[in-house]
Amino acid sequence: MPQQRLYHEFINGKIVPYLYVLTFKPCELNWDKPEYYFNVIKPFEHFGFDEFDDTLNNASIYLGDFIINKSYPDKIGINLNLVKKRILNYGVDPYVIRQFIAHVLNIEEFLNLIPNERKLSFCVGRS
C-alpha cells in the first residue's frame, strides 16, 4: 500500500491543500497491469511543501488518468497505460517511478464526476 500524503501551502494564514502524493516502495507498482486501484485513507497526513521529497522520480497524474470502476466501488483507479505512455515518451523506465503526484483540484473534480446515485435507467426497446 503506497504512502499517501497531502501537501499544502499557507495562503492568507489558512492551510490550502495543493498536492496529493502516492509514494511507492521500489517495485511495488506493477506496470504490466493496465490499471492500479487504491483505497484513499483518511484523515490525510498534511505536510508543508518544504517536506516534499523531490529526490524521488515521479509522474504527474491528470484528471483523465483516474478511473471509475463499479467492480471496485470503494477505490480510486489510475490508468497505468496512459501514465506509462507519457513516461516512455520522455525515455524513462516506468519502474524507476516512486511517486504519483496529483493536484488536489483534479482529484476534487474527479470525485464530483462520481454520481451519488444512478439517475437514469437503461431499457432495451424493440425496433
C-alpha atoms as one frame of an Amber mdcrd trajectory, in Angstrom:
protein
   0.000   0.000   0.000   1.531   3.337  -1.018   2.117   6.111   1.462  -0.493
   8.857   0.975   0.284  12.468   1.791  -1.367  15.796   1.212   0.988  18.740
   0.723  -0.255  22.237   1.412   0.571  25.896   1.259  -0.357  28.647   3.658
  -2.454  31.277   1.891  -3.742  34.227   3.902  -2.966  32.288   7.079  -5.030
  29.259   6.051  -3.882  25.770   5.082  -4.746  25.113   1.437  -4.203  21.523
   0.189  -2.322  21.554  -3.083  -0.767  18.184  -3.998  -1.872  14.631  -3.292
   1.111  12.271  -3.441   1.276   8.490  -3.513   4.756   7.219  -2.676   5.610
   3.622  -3.558   8.304   1.269  -2.362  10.730   0.118  -5.085   8.965  -2.306
  -7.472   5.686  -2.025  -5.530   3.831  -0.798  -8.619   3.234  -3.424 -11.314
   3.478  -1.582 -14.647   2.463  -4.725 -16.531  -1.109  -4.231 -15.316  -3.314
  -1.737 -17.193  -4.739  -0.168 -14.028  -3.851   0.486 -10.406  -6.516   0.752
  -7.689  -6.039   2.035  -4.158  -8.070   2.952  -1.101  -7.971   6.577  -0.084
  -7.034   6.683   3.574  -8.497   9.490   5.652  -7.613  11.557   7.528  -4.724
  12.600   5.351  -1.334  13.409   6.737  -0.701  17.085   5.961   2.779  18.286
   5.143   4.248  21.577   4.006   5.989  21.812   0.640   9.315  22.040   2.428
   8.799  18.395   3.469   8.185  17.140  -0.093  10.852  14.642  -1.211  11.755
  15.828  -4.693  14.654  13.371  -4.940  12.260  10.529  -5.860  11.330  10.011
  -9.509   7.709  10.956 -10.014   4.914  11.053 -12.563   2.056  13.521 -12.740
  -1.463  12.142 -12.604  -4.073  14.137 -14.525  -7.864  14.121 -14.382  -8.067
  11.835 -17.446  -5.855   9.248 -15.731  -8.390   8.497 -12.985 -10.751   5.548
 -13.403 -14.198   4.782 -12.062 -14.839   1.041 -11.951 -18.000  -0.447 -10.469
 -16.021  -3.602  -9.652 -14.008  -1.522  -7.172 -16.613   0.847  -5.689 -14.513
   1.952  -2.701 -11.303   2.532  -4.633  -9.831   5.088  -6.975  -8.196   3.775
 -10.117  -5.358   5.121 -12.215  -4.950   4.171 -15.862  -1.359   2.906 -15.846
  -1.354   2.520 -19.631  -1.807   6.291 -20.094   0.728   7.175 -17.417   3.237
   4.641 -18.755   2.873   6.003 -22.301   3.681   9.538 -21.086   6.659   8.316
 -19.096   8.047   6.318 -22.026   7.700   9.393 -24.287  10.335  11.000 -22.057
  12.599   7.958 -22.389  12.166   6.981 -18.728  11.757   3.446 -17.466   8.427
   3.382 -15.551   9.912   1.054 -12.923  12.039   3.920 -11.566   8.915   5.968
 -10.734   8.382   6.117  -6.976   5.695   8.799  -6.687   2.431   9.767  -8.331
   1.582  13.423  -7.928  -1.909  14.811  -8.493  -3.195  18.328  -7.955  -5.945
  18.350  -5.350  -8.203  20.246  -7.774  -8.033  17.322 -10.230  -8.988  14.852
  -7.511 -11.872  17.042  -6.355 -13.096  17.357  -9.948 -12.838  13.574 -10.407
 -14.798  12.905  -7.215 -17.505  15.303  -8.394 -17.910  13.189 -11.550 -18.926
  10.173  -9.494 -22.697  10.192  -9.020 -24.074   9.573  -5.539 -26.856   7.533
  -7.093 -27.882   6.370 -10.514 -30.362   8.804 -12.036 -31.053   7.096 -15.362
 -32.207   3.608 -16.038 -31.487   1.846 -19.275 -34.078  -0.115 -21.162 -33.826
  -2.021 -24.378 -36.692  -1.463 -26.752 -37.682  -3.233 -29.908 -37.023  -1.572
 -33.204
